[in-house]
Amino acid sequence: MREPRPDLPISHGGNGVHTPALPLWRQAASQRARDLAWCTLSPPLLETLPGTANGGARTARWPSGTQAAWERWLEHADPAGLPATIGELANGIADALPEEPGRARSLRLGRHAERLLHFALRHAQGLELVAANVPVRRAHGHGIQTLGELDFVWRDLGSGEVVHWEMATKFYLMVDAGGTPPQGLRAFVGPNLVDRLGDKLDHIVQRQLPLARTAEAQALLGPAVDRSEVYLLGWLFYRDGQLPAGLDALGIAHNHLHGWWSTLDDWFARAASAPGTRWCRLPRPGWLSGAWLEERDTEDAASLREALAQRFADPDHGHSWRRESPVMLCELEPAGAQAPGWWRERSRGFVVPPGWEARARVRAAEPVEASA
Protein backbone atom coordinates (compact mmCIF):
# COMPACT_ATOMS: atom_id res chain seq x y z
CA MET A 1 0.00 0.00 0.00
CA ARG A 2 1.30 3.45 -0.88
CA GLU A 3 2.10 5.72 2.05
CA PRO A 4 1.66 9.50 2.39
CA ARG A 5 4.68 11.64 1.63
CA PRO A 6 7.04 11.85 4.62
CA ASP A 7 7.20 15.64 4.45
CA LEU A 8 3.49 16.21 5.10
CA PRO A 9 3.06 18.65 8.04
CA ILE A 10 0.17 16.67 9.45
CA SER A 11 0.24 18.11 12.95
CA HIS A 12 -1.46 21.31 11.73
CA GLY A 13 -5.03 21.73 10.64
CA GLY A 14 -5.86 22.70 7.09
CA ASN A 15 -7.29 26.08 8.22
CA GLY A 16 -3.88 27.21 9.44
CA VAL A 17 -4.80 26.86 13.11
CA HIS A 18 -2.19 24.96 15.11
CA THR A 19 -3.47 21.80 16.73
CA PRO A 20 -1.58 19.62 19.20
CA ALA A 21 0.81 17.34 17.38
CA LEU A 22 -0.22 13.73 17.14
CA PRO A 23 2.18 11.22 18.72
CA LEU A 24 4.78 9.85 16.33
CA TRP A 25 3.18 6.41 16.32
CA ARG A 26 0.08 8.02 14.78
CA GLN A 27 1.54 10.67 12.50
CA ALA A 28 4.72 9.23 10.95
CA ALA A 29 4.32 8.67 7.22
CA SER A 30 6.04 5.28 7.22
CA GLN A 31 4.43 2.34 8.99
CA ARG A 32 7.94 1.19 9.87
CA ALA A 33 8.41 4.37 11.89
CA ARG A 34 4.88 4.25 13.32
CA ASP A 35 5.27 0.67 14.56
CA LEU A 36 8.70 1.36 16.04
CA ALA A 37 7.43 4.52 17.73
CA TRP A 38 4.43 2.65 19.15
CA CYS A 39 6.64 -0.02 20.72
CA THR A 40 8.93 2.54 22.35
CA LEU A 41 6.95 5.73 22.91
CA SER A 42 3.30 4.79 23.48
CA PRO A 43 2.02 4.79 27.09
CA PRO A 44 2.12 1.55 29.07
CA LEU A 45 -1.00 -0.32 30.07
CA LEU A 46 -0.12 -0.34 33.76
CA GLU A 47 1.20 2.40 36.02
CA THR A 48 1.77 0.06 38.95
CA LEU A 49 1.56 -3.68 39.51
CA PRO A 50 -1.45 -4.46 41.71
CA GLY A 51 -1.22 -6.60 44.81
CA THR A 52 1.49 -7.10 47.39
CA ALA A 53 2.82 -10.47 46.25
CA ASN A 54 4.74 -9.20 43.23
CA GLY A 55 8.18 -9.67 44.79
CA GLY A 56 9.13 -6.02 44.37
CA ALA A 57 8.58 -6.12 40.60
CA ARG A 58 7.50 -2.93 38.88
CA THR A 59 6.58 -1.55 35.52
CA ALA A 60 9.33 -0.65 33.07
CA ARG A 61 10.96 2.75 32.95
CA TRP A 62 13.55 4.14 30.57
CA PRO A 63 16.67 5.95 31.79
CA SER A 64 16.17 9.68 32.24
CA GLY A 65 16.30 11.48 28.91
CA THR A 66 16.65 8.33 26.82
CA GLN A 67 13.11 8.30 25.42
CA ALA A 68 13.23 11.98 24.42
CA ALA A 69 16.55 11.48 22.64
CA TRP A 70 15.23 8.34 20.96
CA GLU A 71 12.12 10.16 19.76
CA ARG A 72 14.25 12.91 18.21
CA TRP A 73 16.37 10.26 16.47
CA LEU A 74 13.35 8.39 15.19
CA GLU A 75 11.67 11.53 13.85
CA HIS A 76 14.57 11.98 11.41
CA ALA A 77 15.45 8.35 10.73
CA ASP A 78 15.37 7.01 7.18
CA PRO A 79 12.58 4.38 7.10
CA ALA A 80 14.77 2.25 4.82
CA GLY A 81 17.04 1.60 7.80
CA LEU A 82 14.26 0.59 10.19
CA PRO A 83 12.93 -2.94 10.76
CA ALA A 84 10.47 -4.16 8.16
CA THR A 85 6.78 -4.42 8.96
CA ILE A 86 5.01 -7.76 9.24
CA GLY A 87 3.42 -7.15 5.85
CA GLU A 88 6.78 -6.52 4.26
CA LEU A 89 8.24 -9.65 5.84
CA ALA A 90 5.31 -11.69 4.52
CA ASN A 91 6.06 -10.33 1.05
CA GLY A 92 9.73 -11.25 1.25
CA ILE A 93 11.15 -7.77 1.80
CA ALA A 94 14.52 -7.85 3.59
CA ASP A 95 14.62 -7.05 7.30
CA ALA A 96 16.86 -4.50 9.01
CA LEU A 97 18.12 -7.03 11.58
CA PRO A 98 20.42 -9.26 9.51
CA GLU A 99 22.22 -10.56 12.60
CA GLU A 100 19.01 -12.36 13.64
CA PRO A 101 17.79 -13.95 10.40
CA GLY A 102 15.80 -16.69 12.12
CA ARG A 103 13.96 -14.60 14.67
CA ALA A 104 13.59 -11.56 12.47
CA ARG A 105 11.30 -13.34 10.04
CA SER A 106 8.75 -14.35 12.67
CA LEU A 107 5.34 -12.97 11.69
CA ARG A 108 3.72 -13.24 15.14
CA LEU A 109 2.63 -9.84 16.41
CA GLY A 110 4.24 -10.27 19.84
CA ARG A 111 7.55 -11.37 18.38
CA HIS A 112 7.42 -8.51 15.90
CA ALA A 113 7.04 -6.06 18.80
CA GLU A 114 10.04 -7.67 20.53
CA ARG A 115 12.11 -7.21 17.38
CA LEU A 116 11.23 -3.53 17.33
CA LEU A 117 12.16 -3.01 20.99
CA HIS A 118 15.39 -4.93 20.35
CA PHE A 119 16.24 -2.50 17.56
CA ALA A 120 15.55 0.48 19.83
CA LEU A 121 17.65 -0.85 22.69
CA ARG A 122 20.57 -1.28 20.29
CA HIS A 123 20.30 2.31 19.01
CA ALA A 124 19.04 4.38 21.96
CA GLN A 125 21.39 6.72 23.79
CA GLY A 126 22.20 6.21 27.44
CA LEU A 127 22.04 2.45 27.59
CA GLU A 128 23.87 -0.66 26.44
CA LEU A 129 22.09 -3.84 25.42
CA VAL A 130 23.65 -6.76 27.29
CA ALA A 131 21.52 -9.66 26.05
CA ALA A 132 18.27 -10.38 24.21
CA ASN A 133 16.11 -13.50 23.83
CA VAL A 134 18.47 -15.66 25.86
CA PRO A 135 17.24 -19.19 26.66
CA VAL A 136 18.06 -20.27 30.22
CA ARG A 137 18.60 -24.00 30.69
CA ARG A 138 19.35 -26.26 33.64
CA ALA A 139 21.12 -29.60 33.50
CA HIS A 140 19.85 -32.43 35.68
CA GLY A 141 19.93 -36.19 35.84
CA HIS A 142 17.39 -36.60 33.06
CA GLY A 143 18.93 -34.16 30.58
CA ILE A 144 18.52 -30.46 29.93
CA GLN A 145 15.52 -28.47 31.11
CA THR A 146 14.67 -25.09 29.55
CA LEU A 147 13.62 -22.77 32.35
CA GLY A 148 12.55 -19.95 30.08
CA GLU A 149 13.92 -17.07 28.06
CA LEU A 150 15.15 -13.64 29.10
CA ASP A 151 13.67 -11.02 26.79
CA PHE A 152 16.09 -8.12 27.35
CA VAL A 153 18.91 -7.23 29.69
CA TRP A 154 20.50 -3.80 29.40
CA ARG A 155 22.80 -1.51 31.34
CA ASP A 156 21.98 2.09 32.27
CA LEU A 157 25.16 3.92 31.29
CA GLY A 158 24.35 6.73 33.72
CA SER A 159 23.74 4.76 36.91
CA GLY A 160 25.48 1.54 35.93
CA GLU A 161 22.40 -0.48 36.90
CA VAL A 162 21.66 -3.67 34.98
CA VAL A 163 17.98 -4.00 34.12
CA HIS A 164 15.96 -7.01 32.98
CA TRP A 165 12.80 -6.41 30.94
CA GLU A 166 10.10 -8.92 30.12
CA MET A 167 7.94 -7.63 27.29
CA ALA A 168 4.35 -8.42 26.38
CA THR A 169 2.09 -6.82 23.76
CA LYS A 170 -1.58 -7.47 24.50
CA PHE A 171 -5.11 -6.50 23.47
CA TYR A 172 -7.90 -7.18 25.98
CA LEU A 173 -11.64 -6.52 26.18
CA MET A 174 -13.16 -5.82 29.59
CA VAL A 175 -16.35 -7.70 30.45
CA ASP A 176 -18.61 -7.70 33.49
CA ALA A 177 -18.54 -11.24 34.81
CA GLY A 178 -20.83 -10.45 37.74
CA GLY A 179 -20.74 -12.20 41.09
CA THR A 180 -18.04 -12.07 43.74
CA PRO A 181 -15.19 -11.73 44.26
CA PRO A 182 -14.54 -9.03 41.64
CA GLN A 183 -12.49 -10.35 38.75
CA GLY A 184 -10.02 -7.45 38.71
CA LEU A 185 -7.55 -7.76 35.85
CA ARG A 186 -9.06 -11.13 34.93
CA ALA A 187 -12.10 -9.26 33.67
CA PHE A 188 -9.90 -8.31 30.69
CA VAL A 189 -10.02 -11.17 28.20
CA GLY A 190 -8.41 -11.64 24.82
CA PRO A 191 -10.69 -11.44 21.78
CA ASN A 192 -10.22 -15.18 21.22
CA LEU A 193 -10.90 -15.83 24.96
CA VAL A 194 -7.64 -17.78 25.36
CA ASP A 195 -5.93 -15.50 27.86
CA ARG A 196 -6.70 -12.87 30.51
CA LEU A 197 -4.68 -9.87 31.61
CA GLY A 198 -4.52 -11.02 35.23
CA ASP A 199 -3.18 -14.45 34.29
CA LYS A 200 -0.62 -12.99 31.91
CA LEU A 201 0.65 -10.54 34.49
CA ASP A 202 0.92 -13.26 37.14
CA HIS A 203 2.96 -15.40 34.76
CA ILE A 204 5.38 -12.58 33.99
CA VAL A 205 5.82 -11.51 37.62
CA GLN A 206 5.96 -14.93 39.24
CA ARG A 207 7.80 -16.94 36.60
CA GLN A 208 9.57 -14.80 34.04
CA LEU A 209 11.02 -11.98 36.13
CA PRO A 210 12.69 -14.23 38.75
CA LEU A 211 14.47 -16.10 35.96
CA ALA A 212 17.16 -13.39 35.72
CA ARG A 213 18.31 -14.12 39.26
CA THR A 214 18.82 -17.85 38.82
CA ALA A 215 22.36 -19.20 38.91
CA GLU A 216 21.98 -20.39 35.33
CA ALA A 217 21.03 -16.91 34.09
CA GLN A 218 23.83 -15.26 36.03
CA ALA A 219 26.33 -17.64 34.47
CA LEU A 220 25.13 -16.57 31.03
CA LEU A 221 24.93 -12.85 31.70
CA GLY A 222 27.99 -12.12 33.78
CA PRO A 223 26.80 -8.89 35.45
CA ALA A 224 24.21 -9.31 38.20
CA VAL A 225 20.73 -7.94 37.47
CA ASP A 226 19.81 -5.03 39.72
CA ARG A 227 16.10 -4.92 38.91
CA SER A 228 13.52 -6.72 36.78
CA GLU A 229 10.59 -4.91 35.21
CA VAL A 230 7.43 -5.59 33.19
CA TYR A 231 7.33 -3.89 29.77
CA LEU A 232 3.63 -4.24 28.99
CA LEU A 233 2.11 -2.44 26.02
CA GLY A 234 -1.20 -2.76 24.26
CA TRP A 235 -4.79 -1.61 24.12
CA LEU A 236 -7.75 -2.13 26.44
CA PHE A 237 -11.29 -2.07 25.06
CA TYR A 238 -14.45 -1.18 26.97
CA ARG A 239 -18.14 -1.83 26.27
CA ASP A 240 -19.25 0.92 23.88
CA GLY A 241 -16.17 2.92 24.89
CA GLN A 242 -17.38 3.64 28.44
CA LEU A 243 -14.50 3.47 30.92
CA PRO A 244 -15.66 2.19 34.33
CA ALA A 245 -14.65 3.66 37.65
CA GLY A 246 -11.84 2.12 39.67
CA LEU A 247 -9.32 1.45 36.91
CA ASP A 248 -6.59 3.23 38.88
CA ALA A 249 -7.09 0.80 41.75
CA LEU A 250 -6.18 -1.99 39.33
CA GLY A 251 -2.92 -0.23 38.46
CA ILE A 252 -4.11 0.73 34.97
CA ALA A 253 -2.31 3.83 33.68
CA HIS A 254 -4.45 6.95 33.42
CA ASN A 255 -3.22 7.55 29.85
CA HIS A 256 -3.37 3.95 28.64
CA LEU A 257 -4.49 3.31 25.07
CA HIS A 258 -8.11 2.30 24.95
CA GLY A 259 -10.94 1.72 22.53
CA TRP A 260 -14.43 0.26 22.43
CA TRP A 261 -16.15 -3.04 21.82
CA SER A 262 -19.75 -3.41 20.74
CA THR A 263 -22.27 -5.75 19.21
CA LEU A 264 -22.87 -5.27 15.50
CA ASP A 265 -26.19 -3.46 16.05
CA ASP A 266 -24.82 -1.15 18.75
CA TRP A 267 -21.77 -0.27 16.66
CA PHE A 268 -23.88 0.47 13.58
CA ALA A 269 -26.29 2.66 15.55
CA ARG A 270 -23.36 4.87 16.55
CA ALA A 271 -21.71 4.74 13.13
CA ALA A 272 -24.92 5.70 11.34
CA SER A 273 -25.19 8.82 13.48
CA ALA A 274 -21.92 10.14 12.03
CA PRO A 275 -22.46 10.32 8.25
CA GLY A 276 -19.35 10.80 6.17
CA THR A 277 -17.14 8.82 8.51
CA ARG A 278 -15.11 6.09 6.84
CA TRP A 279 -14.11 2.74 8.33
CA CYS A 280 -11.68 -0.10 7.77
CA ARG A 281 -11.22 -3.62 9.03
CA LEU A 282 -7.82 -3.61 10.71
CA PRO A 283 -5.87 -6.85 10.13
CA ARG A 284 -3.78 -8.15 13.00
CA PRO A 285 -0.42 -6.96 11.54
CA GLY A 286 -1.81 -3.41 11.76
CA TRP A 287 -2.92 -3.56 15.38
CA LEU A 288 0.11 -1.75 16.82
CA SER A 289 0.24 1.77 15.44
CA GLY A 290 -2.26 4.24 14.02
CA ALA A 291 -3.84 3.41 10.66
CA TRP A 292 -3.27 5.54 7.52
CA LEU A 293 -5.25 4.62 4.41
CA GLU A 294 -6.13 5.96 1.02
CA GLU A 295 -9.84 6.49 0.53
CA ARG A 296 -10.07 3.55 -1.88
CA ASP A 297 -9.05 1.25 1.00
CA THR A 298 -11.82 2.47 3.32
CA GLU A 299 -15.44 1.39 3.67
CA ASP A 300 -18.72 3.06 4.58
CA ALA A 301 -20.60 1.85 7.64
CA ALA A 302 -23.54 0.33 5.74
CA SER A 303 -21.45 -1.92 3.49
CA LEU A 304 -19.24 -2.88 6.41
CA ARG A 305 -22.27 -3.83 8.50
CA GLU A 306 -23.51 -6.10 5.72
CA ALA A 307 -20.11 -7.78 5.38
CA LEU A 308 -19.84 -8.40 9.14
CA ALA A 309 -23.38 -9.75 9.35
CA GLN A 310 -22.54 -12.26 6.63
CA ARG A 311 -19.33 -13.23 8.38
CA PHE A 312 -21.02 -13.83 11.73
CA ALA A 313 -23.75 -15.92 10.03
CA ASP A 314 -21.39 -18.01 7.89
CA PRO A 315 -23.06 -21.48 7.74
CA ASP A 316 -19.88 -23.36 6.82
CA HIS A 317 -19.00 -25.74 9.69
CA GLY A 318 -15.32 -25.23 8.93
CA HIS A 319 -15.59 -21.47 9.44
CA SER A 320 -16.44 -21.40 13.16
CA TRP A 321 -13.49 -19.09 13.76
CA ARG A 322 -15.08 -16.55 11.41
CA ARG A 323 -18.42 -16.72 13.18
CA GLU A 324 -16.99 -16.57 16.70
CA SER A 325 -14.09 -14.09 16.41
CA PRO A 326 -14.45 -10.35 17.05
CA VAL A 327 -13.28 -8.07 14.23
CA MET A 328 -11.21 -4.96 14.89
CA LEU A 329 -12.43 -1.86 13.11
CA CYS A 330 -10.93 1.60 12.75
CA GLU A 331 -13.02 4.74 12.58
CA LEU A 332 -11.26 7.11 10.19
CA GLU A 333 -11.17 10.86 9.66
CA PRO A 334 -9.66 12.94 6.83
CA ALA A 335 -5.93 13.36 7.34
CA GLY A 336 -6.14 17.06 6.48
CA ALA A 337 -5.74 19.47 3.62
CA GLN A 338 -2.04 18.63 3.30
CA ALA A 339 -2.87 14.97 2.62
CA PRO A 340 -5.92 14.95 0.31
CA GLY A 341 -7.43 11.53 -0.23
CA TRP A 342 -5.87 10.07 2.92
CA TRP A 343 -7.69 9.00 6.06
CA ARG A 344 -6.22 8.43 9.51
CA GLU A 345 -7.42 6.61 12.58
CA ARG A 346 -9.77 8.42 14.95
CA SER A 347 -10.76 5.48 17.15
CA ARG A 348 -10.61 1.70 17.12
CA GLY A 349 -12.58 -1.14 18.59
CA PHE A 350 -13.95 -4.64 18.19
CA VAL A 351 -17.33 -5.64 16.83
CA VAL A 352 -18.18 -8.90 18.57
CA PRO A 353 -20.37 -11.68 17.12
CA PRO A 354 -23.59 -12.96 18.72
CA GLY A 355 -22.87 -15.02 21.84
CA TRP A 356 -19.35 -13.67 22.34
CA GLU A 357 -20.20 -11.56 25.38
CA ALA A 358 -21.79 -14.49 27.20
CA ARG A 359 -18.76 -16.69 26.49
CA ALA A 360 -16.43 -13.89 27.60
CA ARG A 361 -18.24 -13.50 30.93
CA VAL A 362 -17.85 -17.20 31.61
CA ARG A 363 -14.16 -16.99 30.74
CA ALA A 364 -13.59 -13.98 33.01
CA ALA A 365 -15.23 -15.76 35.95
CA GLU A 366 -13.15 -18.93 35.67
CA PRO A 367 -10.78 -19.59 38.58
CA VAL A 368 -7.12 -18.71 38.44
CA GLU A 369 -5.28 -21.07 36.13
CA ALA A 370 -2.75 -23.33 37.81
CA SER A 371 -0.22 -22.69 35.04
CA ALA A 372 -0.54 -18.89 35.18
C-alpha positions as CSV (number, residue, x, y, z in Angstrom):
1,M,0.0,0.0,0.0
2,R,1.3,3.5,-0.9
3,E,2.1,5.7,2.1
4,P,1.7,9.5,2.4
5,R,4.7,11.6,1.6
6,P,7.0,11.9,4.6
7,D,7.2,15.6,4.4
8,L,3.5,16.2,5.1
9,P,3.1,18.7,8.0
10,I,0.2,16.7,9.4
11,S,0.2,18.1,13.0
12,H,-1.5,21.3,11.7
13,G,-5.0,21.7,10.6
14,G,-5.9,22.7,7.1
15,N,-7.3,26.1,8.2
16,G,-3.9,27.2,9.4
17,V,-4.8,26.9,13.1
18,H,-2.2,25.0,15.1
19,T,-3.5,21.8,16.7
20,P,-1.6,19.6,19.2
21,A,0.8,17.3,17.4
22,L,-0.2,13.7,17.1
23,P,2.2,11.2,18.7
24,L,4.8,9.9,16.3
25,W,3.2,6.4,16.3
26,R,0.1,8.0,14.8
27,Q,1.5,10.7,12.5
28,A,4.7,9.2,10.9
29,A,4.3,8.7,7.2
30,S,6.0,5.3,7.2
31,Q,4.4,2.3,9.0
32,R,7.9,1.2,9.9
33,A,8.4,4.4,11.9
34,R,4.9,4.2,13.3
35,D,5.3,0.7,14.6
36,L,8.7,1.4,16.0
37,A,7.4,4.5,17.7
38,W,4.4,2.6,19.1
39,C,6.6,0.0,20.7
40,T,8.9,2.5,22.3
41,L,6.9,5.7,22.9
42,S,3.3,4.8,23.5
43,P,2.0,4.8,27.1
44,P,2.1,1.5,29.1
45,L,-1.0,-0.3,30.1
46,L,-0.1,-0.3,33.8
47,E,1.2,2.4,36.0
48,T,1.8,0.1,38.9
49,L,1.6,-3.7,39.5
50,P,-1.4,-4.5,41.7
51,G,-1.2,-6.6,44.8
52,T,1.5,-7.1,47.4
53,A,2.8,-10.5,46.2
54,N,4.7,-9.2,43.2
55,G,8.2,-9.7,44.8
56,G,9.1,-6.0,44.4
57,A,8.6,-6.1,40.6
58,R,7.5,-2.9,38.9
59,T,6.6,-1.6,35.5
60,A,9.3,-0.7,33.1
61,R,11.0,2.7,33.0
62,W,13.5,4.1,30.6
63,P,16.7,6.0,31.8
64,S,16.2,9.7,32.2
65,G,16.3,11.5,28.9
66,T,16.6,8.3,26.8
67,Q,13.1,8.3,25.4
68,A,13.2,12.0,24.4
69,A,16.6,11.5,22.6
70,W,15.2,8.3,21.0
71,E,12.1,10.2,19.8
72,R,14.2,12.9,18.2
73,W,16.4,10.3,16.5
74,L,13.3,8.4,15.2
75,E,11.7,11.5,13.9
76,H,14.6,12.0,11.4
77,A,15.5,8.4,10.7
78,D,15.4,7.0,7.2
79,P,12.6,4.4,7.1
80,A,14.8,2.2,4.8
81,G,17.0,1.6,7.8
82,L,14.3,0.6,10.2
83,P,12.9,-2.9,10.8
84,A,10.5,-4.2,8.2
85,T,6.8,-4.4,9.0
86,I,5.0,-7.8,9.2
87,G,3.4,-7.1,5.9
88,E,6.8,-6.5,4.3
89,L,8.2,-9.7,5.8
90,A,5.3,-11.7,4.5
91,N,6.1,-10.3,1.0
92,G,9.7,-11.2,1.3
93,I,11.1,-7.8,1.8
94,A,14.5,-7.8,3.6
95,D,14.6,-7.0,7.3
96,A,16.9,-4.5,9.0
97,L,18.1,-7.0,11.6
98,P,20.4,-9.3,9.5
99,E,22.2,-10.6,12.6
100,E,19.0,-12.4,13.6
101,P,17.8,-14.0,10.4
102,G,15.8,-16.7,12.1
103,R,14.0,-14.6,14.7
104,A,13.6,-11.6,12.5
105,R,11.3,-13.3,10.0
106,S,8.8,-14.3,12.7
107,L,5.3,-13.0,11.7
108,R,3.7,-13.2,15.1
109,L,2.6,-9.8,16.4
110,G,4.2,-10.3,19.8
111,R,7.6,-11.4,18.4
112,H,7.4,-8.5,15.9
113,A,7.0,-6.1,18.8
114,E,10.0,-7.7,20.5
115,R,12.1,-7.2,17.4
116,L,11.2,-3.5,17.3
117,L,12.2,-3.0,21.0
118,H,15.4,-4.9,20.4
119,F,16.2,-2.5,17.6
120,A,15.5,0.5,19.8
121,L,17.7,-0.9,22.7
122,R,20.6,-1.3,20.3
123,H,20.3,2.3,19.0
124,A,19.0,4.4,22.0
125,Q,21.4,6.7,23.8
126,G,22.2,6.2,27.4
127,L,22.0,2.4,27.6
128,E,23.9,-0.7,26.4
129,L,22.1,-3.8,25.4
130,V,23.7,-6.8,27.3
131,A,21.5,-9.7,26.1
132,A,18.3,-10.4,24.2
133,N,16.1,-13.5,23.8
134,V,18.5,-15.7,25.9
135,P,17.2,-19.2,26.7
136,V,18.1,-20.3,30.2
137,R,18.6,-24.0,30.7
138,R,19.4,-26.3,33.6
139,A,21.1,-29.6,33.5
140,H,19.9,-32.4,35.7
141,G,19.9,-36.2,35.8
142,H,17.4,-36.6,33.1
143,G,18.9,-34.2,30.6
144,I,18.5,-30.5,29.9
145,Q,15.5,-28.5,31.1
146,T,14.7,-25.1,29.6
147,L,13.6,-22.8,32.3
148,G,12.6,-20.0,30.1
149,E,13.9,-17.1,28.1
150,L,15.1,-13.6,29.1
151,D,13.7,-11.0,26.8
152,F,16.1,-8.1,27.3
153,V,18.9,-7.2,29.7
154,W,20.5,-3.8,29.4
155,R,22.8,-1.5,31.3
156,D,22.0,2.1,32.3
157,L,25.2,3.9,31.3
158,G,24.4,6.7,33.7
159,S,23.7,4.8,36.9
160,G,25.5,1.5,35.9
161,E,22.4,-0.5,36.9
162,V,21.7,-3.7,35.0
163,V,18.0,-4.0,34.1
164,H,16.0,-7.0,33.0
165,W,12.8,-6.4,30.9
166,E,10.1,-8.9,30.1
167,M,7.9,-7.6,27.3
168,A,4.3,-8.4,26.4
169,T,2.1,-6.8,23.8
170,K,-1.6,-7.5,24.5
171,F,-5.1,-6.5,23.5
172,Y,-7.9,-7.2,26.0
173,L,-11.6,-6.5,26.2
174,M,-13.2,-5.8,29.6
175,V,-16.4,-7.7,30.4
176,D,-18.6,-7.7,33.5
177,A,-18.5,-11.2,34.8
178,G,-20.8,-10.4,37.7
179,G,-20.7,-12.2,41.1
180,T,-18.0,-12.1,43.7
181,P,-15.2,-11.7,44.3
182,P,-14.5,-9.0,41.6
183,Q,-12.5,-10.3,38.8
184,G,-10.0,-7.4,38.7
185,L,-7.6,-7.8,35.9
186,R,-9.1,-11.1,34.9
187,A,-12.1,-9.3,33.7
188,F,-9.9,-8.3,30.7
189,V,-10.0,-11.2,28.2
190,G,-8.4,-11.6,24.8
191,P,-10.7,-11.4,21.8
192,N,-10.2,-15.2,21.2
193,L,-10.9,-15.8,25.0
194,V,-7.6,-17.8,25.4
195,D,-5.9,-15.5,27.9
196,R,-6.7,-12.9,30.5
197,L,-4.7,-9.9,31.6
198,G,-4.5,-11.0,35.2
199,D,-3.2,-14.5,34.3
200,K,-0.6,-13.0,31.9
201,L,0.7,-10.5,34.5
202,D,0.9,-13.3,37.1
203,H,3.0,-15.4,34.8
204,I,5.4,-12.6,34.0
205,V,5.8,-11.5,37.6
206,Q,6.0,-14.9,39.2
207,R,7.8,-16.9,36.6
208,Q,9.6,-14.8,34.0
209,L,11.0,-12.0,36.1
210,P,12.7,-14.2,38.8
211,L,14.5,-16.1,36.0
212,A,17.2,-13.4,35.7
213,R,18.3,-14.1,39.3
214,T,18.8,-17.9,38.8
215,A,22.4,-19.2,38.9
216,E,22.0,-20.4,35.3
217,A,21.0,-16.9,34.1
218,Q,23.8,-15.3,36.0
219,A,26.3,-17.6,34.5
220,L,25.1,-16.6,31.0
221,L,24.9,-12.8,31.7
222,G,28.0,-12.1,33.8
223,P,26.8,-8.9,35.5
224,A,24.2,-9.3,38.2
225,V,20.7,-7.9,37.5
226,D,19.8,-5.0,39.7
227,R,16.1,-4.9,38.9
228,S,13.5,-6.7,36.8
229,E,10.6,-4.9,35.2
230,V,7.4,-5.6,33.2
231,Y,7.3,-3.9,29.8
232,L,3.6,-4.2,29.0
233,L,2.1,-2.4,26.0
234,G,-1.2,-2.8,24.3
235,W,-4.8,-1.6,24.1
236,L,-7.8,-2.1,26.4
237,F,-11.3,-2.1,25.1
238,Y,-14.5,-1.2,27.0
239,R,-18.1,-1.8,26.3
240,D,-19.2,0.9,23.9
241,G,-16.2,2.9,24.9
242,Q,-17.4,3.6,28.4
243,L,-14.5,3.5,30.9
244,P,-15.7,2.2,34.3
245,A,-14.6,3.7,37.7
246,G,-11.8,2.1,39.7
247,L,-9.3,1.4,36.9
248,D,-6.6,3.2,38.9
249,A,-7.1,0.8,41.7
250,L,-6.2,-2.0,39.3
251,G,-2.9,-0.2,38.5
252,I,-4.1,0.7,35.0
253,A,-2.3,3.8,33.7
254,H,-4.5,6.9,33.4
255,N,-3.2,7.5,29.9
256,H,-3.4,4.0,28.6
257,L,-4.5,3.3,25.1
258,H,-8.1,2.3,25.0
259,G,-10.9,1.7,22.5
260,W,-14.4,0.3,22.4
261,W,-16.1,-3.0,21.8
262,S,-19.8,-3.4,20.7
263,T,-22.3,-5.7,19.2
264,L,-22.9,-5.3,15.5
265,D,-26.2,-3.5,16.0
266,D,-24.8,-1.1,18.7
267,W,-21.8,-0.3,16.7
268,F,-23.9,0.5,13.6
269,A,-26.3,2.7,15.6
270,R,-23.4,4.9,16.6
271,A,-21.7,4.7,13.1
272,A,-24.9,5.7,11.3
273,S,-25.2,8.8,13.5
274,A,-21.9,10.1,12.0
275,P,-22.5,10.3,8.2
276,G,-19.3,10.8,6.2
277,T,-17.1,8.8,8.5
278,R,-15.1,6.1,6.8
279,W,-14.1,2.7,8.3
280,C,-11.7,-0.1,7.8
281,R,-11.2,-3.6,9.0
282,L,-7.8,-3.6,10.7
283,P,-5.9,-6.8,10.1
284,R,-3.8,-8.1,13.0
285,P,-0.4,-7.0,11.5
286,G,-1.8,-3.4,11.8
287,W,-2.9,-3.6,15.4
288,L,0.1,-1.7,16.8
289,S,0.2,1.8,15.4
290,G,-2.3,4.2,14.0
291,A,-3.8,3.4,10.7
292,W,-3.3,5.5,7.5
293,L,-5.2,4.6,4.4
294,E,-6.1,6.0,1.0
295,E,-9.8,6.5,0.5
296,R,-10.1,3.6,-1.9
297,D,-9.0,1.2,1.0
298,T,-11.8,2.5,3.3
299,E,-15.4,1.4,3.7
300,D,-18.7,3.1,4.6
301,A,-20.6,1.8,7.6
302,A,-23.5,0.3,5.7
303,S,-21.4,-1.9,3.5
304,L,-19.2,-2.9,6.4
305,R,-22.3,-3.8,8.5
306,E,-23.5,-6.1,5.7
307,A,-20.1,-7.8,5.4
308,L,-19.8,-8.4,9.1
309,A,-23.4,-9.7,9.4
310,Q,-22.5,-12.3,6.6
311,R,-19.3,-13.2,8.4
312,F,-21.0,-13.8,11.7
313,A,-23.7,-15.9,10.0
314,D,-21.4,-18.0,7.9
315,P,-23.1,-21.5,7.7
316,D,-19.9,-23.4,6.8
317,H,-19.0,-25.7,9.7
318,G,-15.3,-25.2,8.9
319,H,-15.6,-21.5,9.4
320,S,-16.4,-21.4,13.2
321,W,-13.5,-19.1,13.8
322,R,-15.1,-16.5,11.4
323,R,-18.4,-16.7,13.2
324,E,-17.0,-16.6,16.7
325,S,-14.1,-14.1,16.4
326,P,-14.5,-10.3,17.0
327,V,-13.3,-8.1,14.2
328,M,-11.2,-5.0,14.9
329,L,-12.4,-1.9,13.1
330,C,-10.9,1.6,12.8
331,E,-13.0,4.7,12.6
332,L,-11.3,7.1,10.2
333,E,-11.2,10.9,9.7
334,P,-9.7,12.9,6.8
335,A,-5.9,13.4,7.3
336,G,-6.1,17.1,6.5
337,A,-5.7,19.5,3.6
338,Q,-2.0,18.6,3.3
339,A,-2.9,15.0,2.6
340,P,-5.9,15.0,0.3
341,G,-7.4,11.5,-0.2
342,W,-5.9,10.1,2.9
343,W,-7.7,9.0,6.1
344,R,-6.2,8.4,9.5
345,E,-7.4,6.6,12.6
346,R,-9.8,8.4,15.0
347,S,-10.8,5.5,17.1
348,R,-10.6,1.7,17.1
349,G,-12.6,-1.1,18.6
350,F,-14.0,-4.6,18.2
351,V,-17.3,-5.6,16.8
352,V,-18.2,-8.9,18.6
353,P,-20.4,-11.7,17.1
354,P,-23.6,-13.0,18.7
355,G,-22.9,-15.0,21.8
356,W,-19.4,-13.7,22.3
357,E,-20.2,-11.6,25.4
358,A,-21.8,-14.5,27.2
359,R,-18.8,-16.7,26.5
360,A,-16.4,-13.9,27.6
361,R,-18.2,-13.5,30.9
362,V,-17.8,-17.2,31.6
363,R,-14.2,-17.0,30.7
364,A,-13.6,-14.0,33.0
365,A,-15.2,-15.8,36.0
366,E,-13.1,-18.9,35.7
367,P,-10.8,-19.6,38.6
368,V,-7.1,-18.7,38.4
369,E,-5.3,-21.1,36.1
370,A,-2.8,-23.3,37.8
371,S,-0.2,-22.7,35.0
372,A,-0.5,-18.9,35.2
